[in-house]
């Protein structure tokens, strides 16, 4: 989420960002709600303390000195945070807070060290996605339902856009394809010139638990006089859930919209199977290009591999069209069949001629379970520096033992001469990523994190968008599979493209089988021990790189009581077959009852039930 002006680069600046400086504020237990920055790089934060849940304002001057730590007063009284709780600064550096109070939206202004209720607005906006200040106007994007109502509900929520200029309030409902099964999981806005506004939102089509959930990403703008929608991208993998999470929209200097998003994949039981940082740029009417910016972590990973990145994506674009995307990594591991994950680090992707350069501004240790949440991107109105504000903590217990608010500074870029930049000083249009996506190393994943029976079969999926070998027919890729103990050498498995030009490859029907005896490459059967780690590797040649994935195999014992139930089920089914005959129609009529069905499902991990006390995993 970006805070500050939507139009960057009023002052000309260089494209390089220098090293960061870190400032921390220890608190007993804090929740960061919002953060914003002024032109002189003073920073304000809205937060609450878990001891009293009172909404507070925390201020830092440009040197990092604390200048305010006070309760936000509504009609002279402290208040508890109700969403939306939004902090914005105007051109003069005055702090403005928009706060929900019952059926009203309050507009508060900080005057000196006090708070004044500027206006009581009649608005149905709740649970905001983003807010910006530009050219004397406040722009808010949110829902029309209370925060307690989930984004995917019946009746469905609608996106609401609210602009406030000089006491005049304009509220508009944004057309979207959201419904009771098409869940809104992310949205963002970028104000343009005058009354223009650009909005991006993402949907996940949520079906039953045992079905796959595809994803869609949309762009909406009123550039033509009324709000019109167009599809940016859709993703429906054959064996995984997909999502475009946390989309961030900004405008290039010529007004072209660009979007950064966390493109995330999950197996059907909910565990992460891979994710990338994706960049989309509008190439024409309803035409968008896609570039994979990052597909690997930077030394922040777990035992599941390095292919989990792009979380908390936030984008800014300067006057030269240089795109900067700040994002985080995810460290994922599976312990006893359950996913354990942490999100951490502040990484930066900067556009170069035809691609992106990557660096890590704020490092954290996944092994020590150091994490970053509530990240906010702070961009001053004149674009003179870009900072990140967030919340750090260690461990997975709640409340965390040592939560802190952290401010990651980037040093002010050196201003260029105010004269018109020369061709050598000003990056040309090639500094913006080109519509053609560069080849990237693939994303490889298993369909499950744990296999527990000898008749289980593993399916592999590879996303490798390199140019087609033969555009007239599906391509193939060879992936090596092995097991850590049973067969460390393993064998190669051929994956075939699911559709011509899709860049998505999958194993043949039947997948990869398991055996306790010996491997059989021709039959695609891998020898395993119990327990064992199953590995898959894909060596990409363009560009050179290695994609990897891993899963666990552990034979699950059948309880003695369940074994007896299984014998009885078998006898009952056998008797039924003997009396009814062995025809297919007769077998279909005689289905096992609930208890037999539960026995037949023993050892599966489809539901991936979590132990008591563990947090829910996002799907």
N, C-alpha and C positions, 0 to 999 in steps of 0.2 A: 504494500500500500504506500502510495507516494504522498508526501506532504510538502506544500509550497506552491510555487507558481507552476502553471501548466506550460507556459512558454518560457523556454530556457535561453540563456546566452544573450541577454541584453547587453552585457559587457563581453567583448570578444575575449576568448580564452584559449589556452593551449589544450591539446587533447590528452595530456598525460596527467595522471593522478599520482601523488607521492604517497609515502608510507603513512600509516595511521597512528593516532595517539588514542589510548584507551582511558576512559574515566569511568569509575564504578561508584555506585551508591548502594551500600548494603542496607537491606531492610529485613524485618522479621519474615514477612511474606507479602509480596506485592503482586498486583495484577496490573500490567501496563495496558491501558485502554486506548490511548492515542498519543501522538507526539507531532510537533511541528517546529519549524525553524523560521527565523526572521532574516532580513537582508544582511544584518551584521553578524549572522550565525549564532545569535542567542537561541537557545533551545528551550521549549516548554513541553511538559509531559503531564498527561492526565493519568492518574493511577489511583488505586485504592489499597488500603492496608487491611489484611485479613483480620486484624484485631478488632476493627470497628466498621469496616466496609464503607467508610466515608470517602466520598469523591474528593481528591486532592489535586492541587496544581503544583508542579515542581519546575523551577526555572534555573537554567544555567546561562551565565554570560559568555561572551566569545572566548574567554580564557578558561572556561570550565568551572568557574567559581559559582557555588550555589547562591542564588539571589532570592529564591522564594521556595517555600515548602509549606503550603497553606491549604485549608479547606476551601472548596468552591462553594460560595454562599448563594442560595436562592431565597430572595426576599429576606436576606440577613441571617438565614439559618443554614447549617450544614445539610447536605443531601447525600443519599446513597445513589450510586450510579445506575441509571436506567438507560438502555440502549435506544437510540443512538446517543453516545456521548462523544462529541466531535470537537477537536481543537484546531483552529485556524488563526493565522496572523494576517492582518491587512497590510497595505503598503506602508503605513506609519509605524508598524511594529506592535500595534495593539492586539491583545489576545481576545479571541472570540470563542465561546463555547456554545454549542447547540446540544440541548439536553431534553430528553423526553420526560414529561411530567404528566401522568395520567393521559388525558386525551389531547394535551397540548404539546407543542414543541417550543421550548423556551430558547431565546437567544440572549446569552449573557455576555457582557463585556467587562474586561478587567481595567479598572481605572486606578492608577497608582497601586495601592495594595488592597483595594476593595473590589467587589463585584457588583455590577449593576444589571438588573433585568432589563435588557434593551427592548425586547418585544415578546409577546405571546402569540405564536403563529398557530393557526388552525391548519394542521397537516396530518395526513394519515401515514406519514413515513415512519417506519420502524427499522431497526436492525440494519443499519447502513452498511453498504459495501465500500463506498469511498466518498471523499469530499475534497473539493479544490477551491482555491481563491484565485480569481484572475480578473484584471481590469475592473476592479471595483465591485465585483459580484461574487457571491458565494454559491457554489454548485454542490448539491448533495444527491447521492444515488442510494436508494434503499428499497425496502419492501412496503407493502400496504397492510401488513399483518403484525401483531405483537411478536416480540422476540421469542416468546414461549412457543410459538407455532413454527414447526419445522419448515424449511424451504420447500419441501415436497409434501404437500398436504392437500386435503380436500375440504373446501374448495381451494384451488391453487392460489398462491400469492402472485401479485403482479409487481414488476419493477416500477418504481416511481422516481421521477427526476424532479428536483426542486431547485429553482434558482431564486436568489434574494438579492435585489439591487435597489439601494436607496429606499428601503421600506416596502418595495413592491415585491410580492411573492408570486411566482409562477410555478404551478405544479402540473406535471404531465405524466400520464401513464404510458409506459413504454411498451409497445407491442413485443411479445415474445412467444415462443412455442412451449412455454412451461405448462405442465398439466399435472394431474395427480400421479403420473408415473414418469414424467420427464422433469427431473429434479434440478433446480437451480443450485449449482455448487460453486459459482464464482462470478463476479462482475466487477467492472471498473469503468471509469469515464475520463475523458480528456476534453475540457472546454476548448473551442476554437475561437475564431474571430467573431465578434458580435454575439449573436444568439446561437451560433453553431455549437453543437455538442456531438461528441463521438463516444459511443458506448460499446463495450464488448461483454458478452456473457457466455457461460458454458453450462451445458446440460448433461446429465447422465440419465440414460433411460433405464430405470430400475424395474426389473421384472421380478419373478419369484427368486427365492434364494438359490435354487439349483439351475438358474438360467444365467447366461452371460449378459453383462450390462455394457452396451456401447456408449459412445460419447459424441457430443457435437459442440462446436464452437461457432458463435455468431457475432456479427458486427452490425450495429444499428447507428444510423446517422440521420439528422434532419437537414443535410446539405441540399436536398432537393426541395425543401419547403415543408415536408412532412417526414416523419420518421419512417425510414425504409430499412429492411433487414436483408442481409445476405450471409450465406454460409461460408465460413472461413475454412473449416476442416471438419471431417467426421472420421471416427475410428471405431471399427468393430472387429477386433481380433477374433480368430476362430476358436480360441480356447482360453481367453482371459477377459477380465473386466478392463475397461479403459476409462480415462478421465483426463480432461484438460482443467487442471486445478490452478486457482489463483491467477487468472489472466490479468495482464497489465497492458494498458493501451497508452500510446503517446503519438505525437505528430512529428514527422520530419519537417525540416524548414519549408518545404514546398507544400505542406498540408497533407501529405500522404500519411495515412494511419499505419502504425506498426504495432504488433502485439507480441508480448513474451508470455509464455505459459509453461507450467510444469506438466509435461505429458507423462502420465503415470499409468502403470499397468499392475493389476492384481490378479492372483489366481482366484478361482471361484470361491474358495474358503475365506478369502479376505487378505491373505498375506501379500506383501509387495513382491513383485517378480521383476521389476525393472522400471526405470524412469529416466527421462532426459529433460534438458532445458531446450525448448523450441522457440524459434523466432519466426514470426509471420509478417509479411509485408504485402500491402495491396498493390497489385500489378495492373489493375484495371477494374472495370465494372464486374463485380462478383468473381474476380480472379485474384488469387493469393498465392504467393510463393512461401515455401517453408525451408528453414535452415536449422539443422541440429547444431546447437551452440556447444553443449557439453553433454557427454554420456558416461562420464566416469567421475568418481569421487577423487579428492586430493588428500590421500592419507587419512581419510575419515571413513572407515568401513568396518563391517563385521564379517562373520564367517560366511555369509551368503554371497559375498563378492563386492565388486567395486561399481556395479552398474546401477547405482541409486543416487541420482542428483537432480538438481533443478527445483528444489523445494523453496518456498517463500520468495518466488521470483518478483523483482521490482525493477522497473526500467525508467531511465531518463535519457533524453536526447538533447544535445546542445545545438547551438546556432549553426555549426558546421555539418550537422547531420550525423555526428558520431554517437553511436548507440552504446549505452552502458547498462548492463543488466547485473544486478546484485542478486545472489541466490545462495542456498545452503545445500549441504549434503545429508544423506541419510545412511546410518550404519545399521544394517539388518543382520540378525542372526536368528537361527532356530534352535531352541533348547527344548528337548523332549517333545518335539513336534509343534511347538508354539513359537510364534514370532516375537522377538524382542528387538526394539528399534529405538534409535535416538536421532534427533536432527540437530546439526550443529554447523559452526563455521560461517564466516561471511566471505563469499567469493565474488569476484568481479569478472565479467566478460565485457571486453571493449572491442567494438567493430574495427576491422582493419580492411585493407583492400581485398575484398572477396571472402572474408571470413571473420573470425573472432579470436582475440588473444585472451588468455585466462590467467588470473592471478588470485592468490588467497590473501585477503587483507587482515583477517582475524582468525587465527588458528585455534582449534579446540581438539581435545583428545577423545576419540570414541571409546578407547579402552578404559578411560577414567569416567565415562558416561557424562562428559561435559556437553551441555545442550544450549541451544538458542531458540527463543520463541518470541512472539509478539513483535516481530521485526517491523520497523517503519523506515522508509526512505525519506530523508530530509533534504529538500532542494530549495535554497534561498531564491527569492524572486528574481535576483539578477543572475542566477546560475553560477555564482562565484565559488561553488564548492558543493560536494555531495557527501552527506554523512548517513550513517545507519545507526538507528537506536533500537535497542531490544532488551530482552530479559534473559539472563544466563542463570543456570542452576546445574547441579550435579546430582546424578542418581535418578531412580524412578520411584522413590517413595513420595508420598504426599502427606503433609506439606514438605517441599524440598528443604534440605538442611541449610543451604546457604544461597538463597536467591539474591540476585543483584541486577540492577539496571546498568546496562553498558552502553556507552556512546563511542562508536567507532568513527573517528575523524578521518577525512581525507584532506591533506593540505591544500590550501587555495591554489588553483592553477595560476601560472604567471600570465597576466594580461598581455595581449598582443597590442601592437600599435593601433591607434584608433582609425588610422587611414584604411582605405579599402585594401583588404588583404590581396597580396599578389597570388599568382597561380601557384607559386612554389610554397607560399605560406598557408594557403587555404586548401584543405583536402578537397579533392574533386568528388564528383558524384560517386566514384568508385569506392569512396570510404564507407558508403552505405552498403551493407551486404547485398550482393546481386541476387536476382530472382532465382538463379540456378543454385540448387543446394549442393554443397561440396560433398564428396563421398565421406562417410563416417564409419567407424568401427561398429559392428552389429550389436544388437541387444539380444541376449540369449537367455532363455528361461525354461524351467520345468513347469508342468501344469499343476504340480503339487509340491509342497515342501517336505512331505513325509510319505513313504510307501511302506506298507506294513504286512502285505501278504504275497505269497509266491505267485498268485494269479493277478497281482497288480501289474499294470503296464504304464510306463512313463511316456508322456508325449512331450516333445521338445518344440519350442517356437523360437524362430530367429527373425529379427527385424534387421535387414541389411539393405538400405536403399541405394546401393551402388548402381551405376548404369547397367542395363540388361545386357547379358552376353548375346542373346538372340531375341529381339523384340517381338518375334512372331510366335514364341512358345515359352512356357514357364521355365525359369532358370532352376538350377539346383545348387546346393551348398553342402559341403561335407563337414560334419561335426564329429569330433572324437569324444567317445564316452568311456569312462573307466570307473572303477571303485577303489577306494583308498586301501582296503584290506583284501578283498576278494580277487580283484584283477586290476592291479595298478597300471598295466599297459593298455588294456582295453582294445577297442576297435573303432573304425569309422562308420558313421551312419549318414546316409544321404537324406537331405531334407529338400522337398520340392516346393516351389513357389505356389501359393494358394491361388493366385490369379496373376495373369501376365502383367508385369510392370508394377505389382503391388509392393515388392520388396519384403513381403512376409513369407517365411518358409516354415514348413511343418513336417513332422515325421509322417510316414505312411500309416494307414490304419493298422492298429495293433501296437504301434509304438515300440517301446523297448521293454522286453520281459526280463525277469530275474530268476536266478537259479542258485542253489547252494552247492551245486556240483561243478560245472565248468561253463565257460563262456562259449557261445556259438555265434560268430559274426554274421554268418549267412541267415540265421534265424533271428538276429538282433536280440539275443539273450545274453545278459551280463551276469557273470558270477559275482555274488555278494556274500559277505559274512553278516552276522547279526550281533551288534549293530554295525553299520557301515555308512560311509559317505560316498554318494554317487556324484561324479563330476562330469561336466560337459564343457568342451572348449572349441572355439571357432577361431582359426587364424585368418584374419582379414589381411589381404594383400594390398588393398587400395582404400585408404592409406594403411600402412602396416599397423597392426594392432591385434589385441587378443580379447575376445569376448568370452566370458566364463559364467557358469552357473553351477549350483550344487544343490543337492537334496539329500535327505536322510533315508536310509532303509533299515528297518528294525522289525523283525518278526514279532507280532503281537501274540502272546499266549492266549488260548481260549479257556476261560474259567470252567471248572469241572461241572458246575450247575448248567452253564450254557452248553457244554458238550452233551450232557444228557438231553437238554432241550433240543439240540440239533439232531440227536439220534431219533428222538420221538418225531420231530418234524420230518426227517427223512423217511421213517417208517410210514407216517401218515401220507406223505406225498407219493411214496412208492405204491401204497395200497390204492390210492386214488388213480395212479397211472394204470395199475393192473386191471382195475374194474372199468375204467373209462377208455382204455386204449391209449396208444402212444401217438395218436395223431396230433399235429400242431394245434388244431382247434381245441382239442380236449385239454391239452397242456395249458393253453391260454385261459380256458375257463376255470381251471383249478389253480388259483393263485394262493400262495401261502398267506395265512392269517397274520395279524400284527406281531404276535410273539415269534412266529417262525421268520417273518421278514426281518425282525430285529436280530435274530441269530445269524441269518444269512448276511447281514451287514456288519457283523463283528469284524474288527480289524480295519475298517475303513476310516479315513480321516476327513471325510467330506465336510462334516459339520465343524470340525476343528474347535470343539468346545474349549473355552478358556478356563483355567483354574480360578477358584473363588478369589476375589480381590484384585484380579488383573483388569487393567483398563480395556475398554472395547477398542478393537482395531478398526480403523476406517476401511470401508470397502470401496 
